[in-house]
Amino acid sequence: MSSAVLTGGWPNLKMIVMNAQTIRDLLTLQPFEPFRLIMSSGLAYEVRHPEMALLTRTYVLVGVNIKDDGLPARFKICSLLHVTAVEPFSLATTGPKQSETS
């Protein structure tokens, strides 16, 4: 997926294979739009800020349980092979703190 696909908003991510470039495009989207990684297990992890995700070729590490100081208490290692969908969300509708969704 090229960056041009993301210009002006979110693409239809159900048709896109999740790979490092797809996640990189979402993390560098300007302005950044928070998103959820939906895993094959049904768990979901919220990326509320691009600094709360570290991307490798095969994994994305997502900071979870963000405390008042803005630092995550821990992180989850998410295999890109198990990311089944990515969806945008609004910070206004999810509450003030990041948490795992089950």
C-alpha positions as a printed Julia matrix, in Angstrom:
102×3 Matrix{Float64}:
   0.0     0.0    0.0
   1.45    3.36  -0.89
   1.16    6.51   1.19
  -1.01    8.02  -1.52
  -3.76    5.55  -0.61
  -4.0     7.14   2.86
  -4.06   10.73   1.68
  -7.32   12.34   2.67
  -8.52    9.63   5.02
  -8.7     5.97   5.79
  -8.68    3.29   3.09
 -10.85    0.19   3.15
  -8.48   -1.92   5.25
 -10.49   -5.12   4.86
  -9.0    -5.45   1.38
  -5.38   -4.83   2.44
  -2.88   -7.41   3.67
  -1.43   -6.18   6.95
   2.28   -5.68   6.58
   4.91   -3.34   7.97
   4.33   -0.75   5.24
   0.58   -0.6    5.99
   1.24    0.05   9.68
   4.03    2.52   8.85
   1.63    4.46   6.63
  -0.9     4.64   9.48
   1.75    5.74  11.99
   3.02    8.52   9.73
  -0.38    9.77   8.55
  -0.6    13.56   9.0
  -2.49   14.47  11.0
  -2.2    11.23  12.96
  -5.48    9.37  13.48
  -5.67    6.92  16.42
  -6.42    3.35  15.43
  -7.04   -0.14  16.83
  -5.21   -3.28  15.81
  -7.69   -6.17  15.74
  -5.92   -9.48  16.33
  -6.9   -12.97  15.14
  -7.58  -13.87  18.81
 -10.27  -11.18  18.95
  -8.2    -8.9   21.2
  -7.75   -5.28  20.14
  -4.95   -2.86  20.99
  -5.32    0.9   20.67
  -2.58    3.07  19.19
  -3.5     6.52  20.5
  -0.24    8.21  19.5
   2.45    7.17  17.01
   5.06    7.13  19.78
   3.12    4.34  21.51
   3.93    1.86  18.74
   7.28    0.47  17.67
   7.27   -1.2   14.27
   9.59   -3.98  13.14
   9.45   -6.02   9.93
   7.21   -8.68  11.47
   5.84   -7.21  14.72
   4.39   -4.04  16.14
   4.94   -3.39  19.84
   2.06   -1.43  21.34
   2.26    0.38  24.68
  -0.71   -0.52  26.91
  -2.06    0.71  30.24
  -0.9     4.28  29.68
  -0.56    6.03  33.05
  -1.13    9.7   33.94
   2.53   10.46  33.14
   1.91    9.38  29.52
   4.12    6.28  29.77
   2.85    2.76  29.15
   3.01    0.32  32.06
   3.91   -2.47  29.61
   3.68   -3.37  25.95
   2.17   -6.08  23.8
   4.03   -7.72  20.95
   1.62   -8.1   18.02
   2.63  -10.28  15.09
   1.65   -8.66  11.82
   0.53  -12.13  10.66
  -2.19  -12.01  13.33
  -3.46   -8.48  12.67
  -6.77   -9.16  10.95
  -8.04   -5.57  10.73
  -7.25   -2.0   11.63
  -9.97    0.49  12.47
  -9.88    4.18  13.29
 -11.41    5.47  16.51
 -12.03    8.78  18.2
 -10.25    9.57  21.46
 -13.38   11.44  22.54
 -15.45    8.23  22.53
 -12.98    5.83  24.16
 -12.2     7.58  27.44
  -9.08    9.18  28.85
  -6.82    6.14  29.25
  -5.68    3.37  26.94
  -6.61   -0.15  27.87
  -6.68   -3.54  26.27
  -9.96   -4.49  24.69
 -11.09   -8.08  25.01
